[in-house]
Amino acid sequence: MTLYGYHGRILHAYLDDLRLEVETPDEAFYRTYVGGSALGMYYLLRDTPANADPLGPENTLTLALSVLTGAPISGQSRMTAVAKSPLTGAVGDSQGGGFFPAELKFAGFDAIVLHGRAPHPVYLWIKDGQAELLPAGHLWGKTTDAVEDILKEELGDPKIEVLQAGIAGENGVRYAALISMVNRANGRTGMGAVMASKNLKAVAVRGKNRPKVFDSKGLNALAKWGAKEFPESDAYGTGVLGTAEIVLSQNAVGGLPTRNWASGAYEGHEAISGHRMQETILLERDTCYACTVRCKRVVQVTEGPFTADPRFGGPEYETLSTFGSYCGIDDLAAIAHANQLCGQYGIDTISCGATIAWAMDCFKQGLITTEDTGGIDLRFGNAAAMVQMVELIARREGFGDLLADGSEAAAQRIGRGTEELVVAVKKLEMPAHMPHVKRSLGLIYAVNPFGADHQSSEHDPGYRAYPDRMAQIGLTNPQRSKEMNEAKVEFALRSQYVYSAMDTFNVCQFVFGPAWQLYDTAQMAEAIRLITGWDMTVDELMRVGQRRLNMMRAFNAREGFGKAQDTLPKKMFKALAGGRTDGMALSREEMETARDQYYAMAGWDGETGYPTCETLDSLGLDWIEV
Ligand code: SF4
């Protein structure tokens, strides 16, 4: 039987005894679990025992592509990492792009499942369908750029792609990232720490084995349509200015988190904007494999106290916010330098910047002092202190050792009221989109299985702005951004199913999506059909997303996460100061009512927040116990 879009080969590495095996699942398996996040969830639920130590050998880490990865169309070169999170204790899940995902596909595998812990540091080398584990003692303790240089030299091929755990991962920083190309990250939930805990330093890949496309002519036409449409599309700004495009608009509506979420308006917004970056330090735009959008930034700073090497790309919107407005820092060079350090050491820029901002808030309130920080003057606005903290966190030195466990764990250790200032859900620090101006996003932050995430549902303005596209996913009752009602709950849930499917088909959310993106949801289903030959509909696509979401919730239930953890941090219920959202606070009652409505719509138990057996059975998940 001819396979379209995938190889039908999943590599299992049993690291305890350095053994490699290839699994060859059938088509029904691929059509059910597809790839990306859902595929990772399948192995996590099957192979990781309850209450496993996230940094112990029992935690199963899956690096999964999908049936679309490597096909010649924009937005498909992405990979999801799934394991139990060392930061949260709940499910961990993180997507990343670049060229590594497509190259792994060309190297002959659809996913890699990592079991156990190697007796000594190793790296995995995969070329044209063959895999081997090689010693990596000489790579341990080296920055990502050095590791990539050594591997290219050692393997004799400058075109290999490398995914790696950095020094932060080796040191068990609980929000350590996986890094490829030294500037692309599977950033969130600590997957870099999990990979390093397995004594696996890196995965290097190279190959020429491109899976067949079912309808190449049709896919080519869709790709050409995208390239032609792009300059006229609402995704164009993301291409030209990167995600940094939105700094100004977020600030204008009072939605740019400032000084650890005390305000939604930052007086230094222009200095850290995508527009200013373009005028000053932007060297060029970069891209992921076969993508026409080219949203990635490459910046350069050669003079002054903070430099930035173009090899490490440039800061995204979230990074500009967390190291910038969150910390009251308007120094673009300092932010670019912190971004570089996160690439070199392998750290999630969101949790890192947000944790430093929390510490700065504690410092401002007098809850911690220079006695705690080792003499560092951790004032808001102190760029040198912020950069120094990134280094200390990566190396787990001094006060950085405490911050390396994340803001909530650090607050629990310090006490003294510092807990009141934490801005995290399920211990995952909140990204830079404020639910005060996007009400349904607050609900998603609260209920999302792996913590507060801005890429797990459509943001509220999309409902009124794109009624035709919303109708494709069954949403026909447009609402204002600042409203929260039953129609908004339905918007949150149905768009969450679509985003959940996108993280399973592993497509970029700036290219495919239900609102402003280049391709709409129906076109996404069509792309899947053209690549795989499956008669994919929007309904089946959403069901794929619903299945992945329920697998995550079932895993969390097993680990003791349910309704009690589906809450927002206390700071959300305190009034903001300044800008368009001056005086605004979220309402607990409103959020709790929305949460109960959401559980009922999702088919989850209203008392516990767990998926019911009926819901799991209806999704073909009767093998999962809750
Ligand atoms: S839109 Fe940007 S992040 Fe997405 S695939 Fe294209 S270049 Fe990569």
Boltz pocket constraint, residues with backbone or C-beta under 6 A from the ligand:
constraints:
  - pocket:
      binder: B
      contacts: [[A, 74], [A, 75], [A, 76], [A, 77], [A, 97], [A, 98], [A, 286], [A, 287], [A, 288], [A, 291], [A, 292], [A, 293], [A, 294], [A, 295], [A, 296], [A, 508], [A, 509], [A, 510], [A, 511]]
      max_distance: 6.0
